[in-house]
């Protein structure tokens, strides 16, 4: 089974930036659409952005123009560059297969992003 490890979160002020990383074990990562998800306390997990195996991207309306998803298939790694962060971006961020995947991989531990002054 694929293991997913998220990293790069932290505490930032509104307007700040962070870059998250998602490392996938094995050698099949490159074949799949992948997504970044986030879950705030008391709320459902939501898809933030996704990216196909060849680099096509989609973004939730709430993050368009501020976040950029990318991937390096040779490194089995996906990234989320987050700029102009807002307090409402505060959540635990996870990576996994895209929404249309028949099966998710096991969820990683996530990485906490806190946007606060």
Backbone bond lengths (Angstrom), bond angles and torsions (degrees), N, CA, C in turn:
res aa  C-N    CA-C-N  psi(-1)  N-CA   C-N-CA  omega(-1)  CA-C   N-CA-C  phi
1 X - - - 1.452 - - 1.527 109.81 -
2 X 1.329 115.64 148.10 1.448 121.16 179.24 1.521 109.89 -76.19
3 X 1.321 115.72 136.48 1.455 121.98 172.41 1.519 109.54 -105.18
4 X 1.327 115.83 138.59 1.450 122.60 -178.36 1.521 109.38 -119.30
5 X 1.309 116.49 132.01 1.453 121.96 -179.44 1.520 109.03 -129.52
6 X 1.327 116.16 117.60 1.452 122.57 178.53 1.527 110.16 -96.95
7 X 1.310 116.08 146.55 1.453 120.69 178.56 1.520 109.70 -154.04
8 X 1.315 115.92 168.21 1.449 121.60 173.52 1.514 116.07 105.26
9 X 1.318 117.81 -5.33 1.446 120.06 179.89 1.517 112.13 -71.92
10 X 1.319 114.96 174.86 1.444 120.33 179.72 1.507 111.36 169.17
11 X 1.311 114.96 -170.45 1.457 123.14 178.64 1.521 109.18 -100.92
12 X 1.322 116.08 124.55 1.461 121.24 178.97 1.521 109.67 -135.93
13 X 1.318 115.36 157.51 1.452 121.16 175.78 1.525 110.60 -81.31
14 X 1.324 117.71 155.26 1.462 119.47 173.99 1.525 110.71 -52.36
15 X 1.320 115.23 137.43 1.449 121.06 -176.44 1.513 114.22 90.28
16 X 1.313 117.10 -9.56 1.447 121.48 -179.47 1.509 113.17 -80.31
17 X 1.330 115.36 -176.85 1.456 122.20 -176.03 1.515 111.19 -134.23
18 X 1.316 115.02 151.89 1.455 123.55 171.97 1.512 108.45 -143.97
19 X 1.322 116.40 153.68 1.452 121.37 170.98 1.518 109.17 -122.88
20 X 1.318 115.87 119.44 1.446 122.50 178.85 1.520 110.45 -94.89
21 X 1.319 115.51 149.39 1.453 121.68 176.54 1.516 110.03 -124.69
22 X 1.309 116.19 147.38 1.455 123.74 176.24 1.513 107.43 -130.70
23 X 1.318 116.09 114.22 1.454 121.77 179.91 1.521 109.54 -104.14
24 X 1.314 116.78 130.11 1.457 123.09 -179.50 1.510 109.85 -112.80
25 X 1.307 116.06 136.31 1.454 120.35 178.02 1.522 110.61 -77.88
26 X 1.312 115.85 163.88 1.449 121.28 176.16 1.511 113.04 81.10
27 X 1.331 114.70 -160.90 1.459 120.40 -174.43 1.521 114.08 -132.52
28 X 1.330 118.35 20.69 1.454 121.40 -179.00 1.522 113.48 -108.33
29 X 1.300 117.91 -4.16 1.459 123.01 -178.98 1.526 111.99 -49.64
30 X 1.288 117.17 -42.09 1.452 122.54 -172.24 1.518 114.19 -62.85
31 X 1.330 117.72 -16.71 1.455 120.94 -175.95 1.516 114.27 -86.93
32 X 1.322 119.23 -8.14 1.449 121.42 -166.54 1.518 113.44 -121.02
33 X 1.340 114.25 146.35 1.447 119.99 164.37 1.530 108.93 -65.01
34 X 1.311 115.67 133.84 1.454 121.75 -179.53 1.523 110.05 -124.23
35 X 1.317 115.25 154.99 1.448 119.82 -179.50 1.506 112.98 -139.34
36 X 1.325 114.30 155.49 1.450 122.31 168.17 1.522 108.55 -100.31
37 X 1.310 115.43 133.00 1.453 123.39 178.25 1.514 109.29 -120.96
38 X 1.313 116.31 159.37 1.454 119.61 173.26 1.517 110.18 -141.56
39 X 1.315 114.84 152.68 1.447 121.25 179.28 1.523 109.14 -139.10
40 X 1.314 115.27 116.70 1.450 121.90 175.39 1.520 108.95 -89.78
41 X 1.336 117.71 157.59 1.464 120.17 -179.54 1.522 112.27 -54.59
42 X 1.330 116.29 130.85 1.446 121.41 177.77 1.510 115.41 74.69
43 X 1.323 118.03 7.30 1.449 121.23 -177.85 1.523 111.34 -121.93
44 X 1.314 115.26 161.89 1.450 121.23 176.47 1.523 110.69 -72.24
45 X 1.312 115.52 151.77 1.448 120.42 173.31 1.531 109.10 -68.60
46 X 1.306 116.89 136.69 1.451 121.29 -178.25 1.518 110.65 -129.33
47 X 1.310 115.17 149.76 1.458 121.02 176.57 1.520 109.39 -79.02
48 X 1.311 116.17 129.08 1.453 122.83 179.48 1.525 111.28 -94.37
49 X 1.319 115.87 -44.73 1.458 121.86 -177.72 1.514 108.72 -162.82
50 X 1.320 116.44 155.40 1.453 119.45 172.89 1.516 110.36 -140.28
51 X 1.310 114.70 165.92 1.457 120.96 -176.00 1.516 108.46 -148.44
52 X 1.324 116.67 132.37 1.447 121.04 179.82 1.512 110.65 -77.66
53 X 1.321 115.17 172.95 1.454 120.42 -178.75 1.520 112.42 -60.60
54 X 1.334 116.88 -27.75 1.459 120.02 -179.33 1.524 113.64 -104.51
55 X 1.343 116.85 8.25 1.449 119.29 168.52 1.513 117.92 105.26
56 X 1.329 119.58 3.34 1.458 120.34 174.61 1.518 110.04 -71.26
57 X 1.326 117.25 139.75 1.459 121.16 -172.16 1.517 112.37 -124.68
58 X 1.332 114.73 154.92 1.451 123.75 172.75 1.508 108.41 -141.32
59 X 1.331 116.13 149.03 1.448 121.61 -177.28 1.512 111.27 -133.92
60 X 1.313 115.59 144.85 1.448 120.00 169.06 1.521 109.62 -64.94
61 X 1.324 116.34 147.36 1.462 120.32 -178.00 1.525 112.19 -55.11
62 X 1.310 116.79 -35.57 1.457 120.88 -175.47 1.520 113.54 -64.93
63 X 1.337 117.67 -20.18 1.456 119.96 -175.57 1.519 113.58 -118.71
64 X 1.313 118.09 -1.90 1.461 120.97 -179.51 1.517 111.10 -57.66
65 X 1.312 115.28 134.91 1.447 121.12 -179.92 1.504 114.36 85.41
66 X 1.321 117.40 -10.92 1.461 121.82 -178.78 1.521 113.16 -115.70
67 X 1.330 116.99 -35.54 1.459 121.71 -177.15 1.522 109.94 -108.21
68 X 1.321 115.82 148.82 1.455 121.92 176.05 1.523 109.13 -133.11
69 X 1.320 116.23 122.38 1.452 121.55 177.09 1.528 108.90 -97.02
70 X 1.313 116.32 142.37 1.453 121.07 178.82 1.523 108.94 -151.27
71 X 1.310 115.63 169.93 1.463 119.60 178.87 1.510 110.22 -149.69
72 X 1.312 114.39 153.58 1.450 122.84 174.18 1.517 105.82 -125.02
73 X 1.315 116.35 96.68 1.461 120.23 -174.66 1.521 112.74 -64.26
74 X 1.317 116.93 -32.20 1.456 120.19 178.77 1.518 111.82 -64.38
75 X 1.324 116.72 -26.59 1.459 121.92 179.53 1.518 113.38 -103.37
76 X 1.330 117.72 3.83 1.469 121.91 -177.40 1.522 111.36 51.70
77 X 1.314 115.64 44.10 1.456 120.89 -173.71 1.518 110.67 -135.23
78 X 1.325 115.19 141.37 1.453 123.03 175.54 1.519 108.44 -122.05
79 X 1.331 115.70 151.31 1.447 121.04 -175.99 1.524 110.76 -130.06
80 X 1.315 114.95 156.31 1.455 121.33 171.11 1.520 108.00 -136.01
81 X 1.318 115.62 107.57 1.450 120.95 175.02 1.517 108.00 -86.50
82 X 1.314 116.84 121.31 1.453 122.79 -176.29 1.525 108.80 -116.34
83 X 1.316 115.88 116.22 1.454 122.29 178.57 1.522 109.94 -116.93
84 X 1.311 115.47 164.66 1.469 121.49 178.27 1.518 111.47 48.85
85 X 1.306 115.79 48.59 1.457 120.87 -174.46 1.520 111.90 -65.62
86 X 1.318 114.37 144.62 1.457 123.29 -179.72 1.516 109.88 -119.17
87 X 1.323 118.25 156.08 1.467 119.41 177.24 1.524 113.28 -54.68
88 X 1.318 118.25 -33.45 1.450 120.86 179.69 1.523 113.84 -70.49
89 X 1.330 117.70 -7.15 1.453 121.38 172.60 1.523 112.12 -81.02
90 X 1.311 117.32 -7.72 1.458 121.28 -179.59 1.522 110.31 -60.80
91 X 1.323 116.49 124.16 1.456 122.20 -177.21 1.516 108.56 -178.51
92 X 1.319 115.39 171.01 1.446 121.16 165.96 1.523 107.32 -90.34
93 X 1.307 116.49 128.25 1.454 122.25 -176.84 1.521 110.30 -103.40
94 X 1.325 115.19 132.85 1.451 123.40 -178.51 1.525 110.26 -126.33
95 X 1.307 115.63 158.89 1.454 120.38 170.73 1.522 109.63 -121.37
96 X 1.319 115.52 153.61 1.455 121.40 176.85 1.530 108.60 -173.27
97 X 1.307 115.63 -175.10 1.450 121.44 174.47 1.517 110.28 -59.25
98 X 1.324 116.11 157.43 1.445 121.11 177.44 1.516 112.86 -66.51
99 X 1.325 115.76 168.99 1.461 121.36 -174.56 1.517 113.51 -61.45
100 X 1.303 118.41 -28.85 1.461 121.37 -177.10 1.513 113.10 -85.38
101 X 1.296 118.21 -1.80 1.457 121.32 179.06 1.520 110.47 -65.12
102 X 1.325 116.04 138.53 1.456 119.91 177.63 1.522 111.91 -66.25
103 X 1.314 116.22 -32.34 1.456 121.82 -179.07 1.519 110.29 -138.52
104 X 1.314 115.40 134.67 1.453 120.59 170.89 1.515 110.15 -80.94
105 X 1.302 115.98 156.61 1.447 120.35 166.27 1.524 108.27 -83.42
106 X 1.332 117.44 165.88 1.466 118.29 177.07 1.524 110.78 -58.81
107 X 1.322 116.19 137.62 1.455 120.52 -179.63 1.519 110.68 -71.12
108 X 1.315 115.62 140.24 1.447 120.62 174.47 1.511 111.33 -79.02
109 X 1.327 115.41 -169.24 1.465 120.27 -178.03 1.520 112.88 -78.36
110 X 1.317 117.09 -15.11 1.447 121.52 -175.33 1.516 111.72 75.10
111 X 1.328 115.07 168.73 1.455 120.38 175.79 1.522 108.38 -133.72
112 X 1.314 115.64 131.51 1.462 122.08 -174.16 1.518 110.85 -79.14
113 X 1.319 115.42 128.71 1.456 122.50 172.07 1.519 107.74 -116.51
114 X 1.314 116.30 121.74 1.455 121.66 178.65 1.518 108.63 -123.54
115 X 1.320 115.97 123.12 1.462 122.43 -179.75 1.517 107.39 -113.76
116 X 1.303 116.07 110.17 1.454 120.70 -174.52 1.515 110.07 -158.84
117 X 1.317 115.56 146.78 1.452 121.29 174.64 1.520 111.63 -94.53
